[in-house]
Amino acid sequence: MRVSCTRSVEPAAALLRHPGMHEQPWAGVSYIGIPEYSGLGDRVSAEISAAIAGQQSVDQAPADAQLFSEDVVKGGGYQN
């Protein structure tokens, strides 16, 4: 069986509204164009991993991630 990959490329705006191959119940992508984004993602991932490993509670992980996120937003001047 041969599969053809000749499907037309969708305009960028359409891809941002529905970025996956299949229908989703949301629109958009999970990326914020600020320099701190990568570090923020790493920190949030570390908090979630710590909860999975039993190093902190499931309730504490998102609370710590939220506090860190707020510090990043305020420290970057994105929010007063």
C-alpha contacts under 8 A as a table, 3 or more apart, distances in Angstrom:
res1	aa1	res2	aa2	distance
4	S	7	R	7.94
10	E	14	A	6.37
10	E	15	L	6.59
11	P	14	A	5.46
11	P	15	L	6.56
12	A	15	L	5.04
12	A	16	L	6.33
13	A	16	L	5.22
13	A	17	R	6.47
14	A	17	R	5.14
14	A	18	H	6.28
14	A	19	P	7.67
15	L	18	H	5.17
15	L	19	P	4.55
15	L	20	G	7.70
16	L	19	P	5.40
16	L	27	A	7.27
16	L	28	G	5.02
16	L	29	V	6.17
17	R	27	A	4.69
17	R	28	G	4.69
17	R	29	V	7.65
18	H	23	E	7.32
18	H	24	Q	7.10
18	H	26	W	7.54
18	H	27	A	5.35
18	H	28	G	6.13
19	P	27	A	7.75
19	P	28	G	6.80
19	P	29	V	6.73
20	G	23	E	7.08
20	G	24	Q	7.46
24	Q	27	A	7.36
31	Y	37	Y	7.70
32	I	37	Y	6.40
33	G	37	Y	7.11
34	I	37	Y	5.59
35	P	38	S	7.20
36	E	39	G	5.52
36	E	40	L	6.07
36	E	72	V	7.12
36	E	76	G	7.92
37	Y	40	L	5.08
37	Y	41	G	6.16
38	S	41	G	5.17
38	S	42	D	6.28
39	G	42	D	5.01
39	G	43	R	6.18
40	L	43	R	5.15
40	L	44	V	6.17
40	L	68	F	7.78
40	L	69	S	6.72
40	L	72	V	7.52
41	G	44	V	5.19
41	G	45	S	6.02
42	D	45	S	5.13
42	D	46	A	6.15
43	R	46	A	5.03
43	R	47	E	6.31
43	R	65	A	7.07
43	R	68	F	7.94
44	V	47	E	5.13
44	V	48	I	6.35
44	V	62	P	7.77
44	V	65	A	5.18
45	S	48	I	5.14
45	S	49	S	6.06
46	A	49	S	4.99
46	A	50	A	6.06
47	E	50	A	5.12
47	E	51	A	6.43
47	E	61	A	5.00
47	E	62	P	7.18
47	E	64	D	7.18
47	E	65	A	6.44
48	I	51	A	5.17
48	I	52	I	6.32
48	I	58	V	7.90
48	I	61	A	5.73
48	I	62	P	7.30
49	S	52	I	5.02
49	S	53	A	6.10
50	A	53	A	5.05
50	A	54	G	6.20
50	A	55	Q	5.03
50	A	56	Q	5.93
50	A	61	A	7.39
51	A	54	G	5.06
51	A	55	Q	5.71
51	A	56	Q	4.91
51	A	57	S	5.50
51	A	58	V	5.29
51	A	60	Q	7.87
51	A	61	A	6.01
52	I	55	Q	7.61
52	I	58	V	7.65
53	A	56	Q	7.86
54	G	57	S	6.77
56	Q	60	Q	6.42
56	Q	61	A	6.76
57	S	60	Q	5.07
57	S	61	A	6.44
58	V	61	A	5.60
58	V	62	P	7.43
59	D	62	P	6.26
59	D	63	A	6.63
60	Q	63	A	5.05
60	Q	64	D	6.03
61	A	64	D	5.31
61	A	65	A	6.17
62	P	65	A	4.87
62	P	66	Q	5.94
63	A	66	Q	5.11
63	A	67	L	6.33
64	D	67	L	5.15
64	D	68	F	6.22
65	A	68	F	5.15
65	A	69	S	6.03
66	Q	69	S	4.96
66	Q	70	E	6.14
67	L	70	E	5.17
67	L	71	D	6.31
68	F	71	D	5.07
68	F	72	V	6.26
69	S	72	V	5.08
69	S	73	V	6.20
70	E	73	V	5.11
70	E	74	K	6.08
71	D	74	K	5.21
71	D	75	G	5.68
72	V	75	G	5.07
72	V	76	G	5.87
73	V	76	G	5.33
73	V	77	G	6.41
73	V	78	Y	5.23
73	V	79	Q	5.87
74	K	77	G	5.17
74	K	78	Y	5.85
74	K	79	Q	5.04
74	K	80	N	6.07
75	G	78	Y	7.62
76	G	79	Q	7.88
77	G	80	N	6.83
